[in-house]
């Protein structure tokens, strides 16, 4: 059902999350810089989960990652591919079925609001798929709205829900995200950046 909703949104040009992605780009760049600083150069392979038209995938490629964007909406993936971003490739794929997508393995995963739009079962499936594709030392960076009173309007997850879906991962940090440019009602969602690493891995 979520794929149909996003497909229709792209078809009719109703994609407010792309405006939000532009507003959060500076924050994404700063956090990706931190990931790069902790790794050798080049830093490795990165997967942008629910990439849309590739705004954040482009950031990953710019910072030196071999970047792959995956999204379930063909129109979005086609638009991202047409951008011709050096160092980035795109694939039509379901974030809840990553294990069979043939994408390879990754050192870094980026999820900017994709996870919170899934049902509990789909979230578990995303966590399982990301775990299957994670190289030793892989990290995951997620921007998620919290379960505030606006949850019924814009979505949101609790830390417990996130940890349940990524049971094999350790939460390294939780940091508040800047909501200044997001506008109402997103300014009332208390978004957080979660940084995770597979438990038991270097």
C-alpha positions as CSV (number, residue, x, y, z in Angstrom):
1,X,0.0,0.0,0.0
2,X,2.8,2.5,0.8
3,X,4.3,1.9,-2.7
4,X,1.0,2.7,-4.3
5,X,0.7,5.9,-2.3
6,X,4.1,7.2,-3.2
7,X,3.7,6.2,-6.9
8,X,0.5,8.3,-7.0
9,X,2.2,11.1,-5.2
10,X,5.0,11.3,-7.8
11,X,2.5,10.9,-10.7
12,X,0.5,13.9,-9.5
13,X,3.6,16.0,-8.3
14,X,2.6,16.0,-4.6
15,X,6.0,15.3,-3.0
16,X,6.4,17.4,0.1
17,X,9.2,15.2,1.4
18,X,11.5,16.5,-1.4
19,X,11.1,20.0,0.0
20,X,11.9,18.6,3.4
21,X,15.0,16.9,1.9
22,X,16.2,20.2,0.6
23,X,15.8,21.8,4.0
24,X,17.7,19.0,5.7
25,X,20.5,18.8,3.2
26,X,23.1,20.8,5.2
27,X,22.5,18.6,8.2
28,X,22.9,15.5,6.1
29,X,26.2,16.8,4.7
30,X,27.6,17.5,8.1
31,X,26.8,14.0,9.4
32,X,28.1,12.3,6.3
33,X,31.3,14.3,6.7
34,X,31.6,12.7,10.2
35,X,31.2,9.2,8.7
36,X,33.8,9.9,6.1
37,X,36.3,11.3,8.6
38,X,36.2,7.9,10.5
39,X,37.0,5.8,7.5
40,X,39.9,5.4,5.0
41,X,39.5,7.1,1.6
42,X,37.5,6.2,-0.4
43,X,35.1,5.4,2.4
44,X,33.3,2.5,0.7
45,X,29.8,1.8,-0.5
46,X,26.7,3.6,0.8
47,X,23.0,2.8,0.3
48,X,20.4,5.6,0.4
49,X,17.1,3.9,1.5
50,X,14.0,5.4,-0.1
51,X,16.2,7.7,-2.2
52,X,13.4,9.3,-4.2
53,X,15.0,11.5,-6.9
54,X,18.4,11.1,-5.4
55,X,19.0,14.4,-3.5
56,X,20.8,12.6,-0.6
57,X,22.4,10.0,-2.9
58,X,24.1,12.9,-4.6
59,X,25.5,14.1,-1.2
60,X,26.9,10.6,-0.6
61,X,28.6,10.5,-4.0
62,X,30.0,14.0,-3.6
63,X,31.6,12.9,-0.3
64,X,33.4,10.0,-1.9
65,X,31.1,7.1,-1.4
66,X,30.2,4.6,-4.1
67,X,26.6,5.6,-3.7
68,X,23.5,3.5,-4.5
69,X,20.0,4.8,-4.2
70,X,17.0,2.4,-4.0
71,X,13.4,3.3,-4.1
72,X,10.2,1.4,-4.9
73,X,8.8,4.1,-7.2
74,X,10.1,3.7,-10.8
75,X,9.3,7.3,-11.7
76,X,11.5,8.6,-8.9
77,X,14.4,6.2,-9.8
78,X,14.1,7.2,-13.5
79,X,14.3,10.9,-12.5
80,X,17.3,10.2,-10.3
81,X,19.1,8.3,-13.0
82,X,18.6,11.0,-15.5
83,X,20.5,13.4,-13.3
84,X,23.7,11.7,-14.2
85,X,25.3,12.0,-10.8
86,X,28.9,11.0,-10.9
87,X,29.6,8.1,-8.5
88,X,25.9,7.3,-8.0
89,X,23.7,4.6,-9.4
90,X,20.0,3.9,-8.8
91,X,17.8,0.8,-8.6
92,X,14.1,0.2,-8.3
93,X,13.7,-1.9,-5.2
94,X,11.7,-2.4,-2.0
95,X,13.4,-1.4,1.3
96,X,11.4,-4.3,2.9
97,X,12.9,-6.8,0.5
98,X,16.6,-5.8,0.2
99,X,18.0,-9.3,0.6
100,X,16.9,-10.4,-2.9
101,X,17.5,-7.1,-4.7
102,X,21.0,-7.9,-5.9
103,X,22.5,-4.6,-4.6
104,X,25.6,-6.1,-2.9
105,X,26.9,-5.1,0.5
106,X,27.5,-1.7,2.1
107,X,29.5,0.1,4.6
108,X,27.0,2.9,5.3
109,X,23.2,3.2,5.2
110,X,21.2,6.4,5.1
111,X,17.5,6.5,5.9
112,X,16.0,10.0,5.9
113,X,12.4,9.4,6.9
114,X,11.7,6.3,5.0
115,X,11.5,3.9,7.9
116,X,8.8,5.9,9.7
117,X,6.4,5.5,6.8
118,X,6.3,1.7,7.1
119,X,4.1,-0.6,9.0
120,X,5.6,-2.5,12.0
121,X,6.1,-5.6,9.9
122,X,7.7,-3.6,7.1
123,X,10.0,-1.9,9.6
124,X,11.2,-5.3,10.8
125,X,11.7,-6.4,7.2
126,X,13.8,-3.3,6.5
127,X,15.9,-4.0,9.5
128,X,16.5,-7.6,8.5
129,X,17.4,-6.6,5.0
130,X,19.9,-3.8,6.1
131,X,21.5,-6.3,8.4
132,X,21.9,-8.8,5.6
133,X,23.7,-6.2,3.4
134,X,25.9,-4.7,6.1
135,X,29.7,-5.1,5.9
136,X,31.8,-5.4,9.1
137,X,31.9,-2.0,10.7
138,X,28.9,-0.7,8.8
139,X,26.9,2.2,10.3
140,X,23.4,3.4,9.8
141,X,22.2,7.0,10.0
142,X,18.5,7.6,10.3
143,X,16.4,10.8,10.5
144,X,13.0,9.9,12.1
145,X,10.2,11.9,13.5
146,X,9.2,11.1,17.1
147,X,5.8,9.7,18.2
148,X,4.4,13.1,19.1
149,X,0.8,14.1,18.9
150,X,1.3,14.8,15.2
151,X,2.1,11.2,14.6
152,X,-1.3,10.5,12.9
153,X,-0.6,13.3,10.4
154,X,3.1,13.0,9.6
155,X,4.2,9.6,11.1
156,X,6.8,9.0,13.6
157,X,8.5,6.2,15.6
158,X,9.8,5.7,19.1
159,X,13.4,4.7,19.9
160,X,12.0,1.4,21.2
161,X,10.3,0.7,17.8
162,X,13.5,1.5,16.0
163,X,15.6,-0.7,18.3
164,X,13.1,-3.6,17.9
165,X,13.4,-3.4,14.1
166,X,17.2,-3.3,14.2
167,X,17.7,-5.8,17.0
168,X,21.3,-6.6,15.9
169,X,22.4,-3.0,16.0
170,X,23.9,-0.8,18.7
171,X,22.6,2.8,19.0
172,X,25.7,5.0,19.1
173,X,24.1,8.3,19.4
174,X,20.7,10.1,19.3
175,X,20.8,13.8,18.3
176,X,18.0,16.3,17.7
177,X,17.6,17.5,14.2
178,X,17.2,21.1,13.2
179,X,13.5,21.8,12.3
180,X,13.9,25.5,11.5
181,X,13.3,25.2,7.8
182,X,10.8,22.4,7.8
183,X,7.6,24.4,8.6
184,X,4.5,23.3,10.4
185,X,3.5,20.6,11.3
186,X,7.0,19.1,11.0
187,X,8.4,21.6,13.5
188,X,6.3,19.8,16.1
189,X,7.6,16.3,15.4
190,X,10.9,16.5,17.4
191,X,13.0,14.7,14.7
192,X,16.1,12.8,15.8
193,X,19.2,11.6,14.1
194,X,19.9,8.0,15.1
195,X,23.4,6.5,14.5
196,X,23.7,2.8,14.7
197,X,26.3,0.1,14.2
198,X,25.9,-3.7,14.0
199,X,26.4,-5.1,17.4
200,X,29.5,-7.3,17.7
201,X,31.2,-5.7,14.7
202,X,34.3,-3.5,14.6
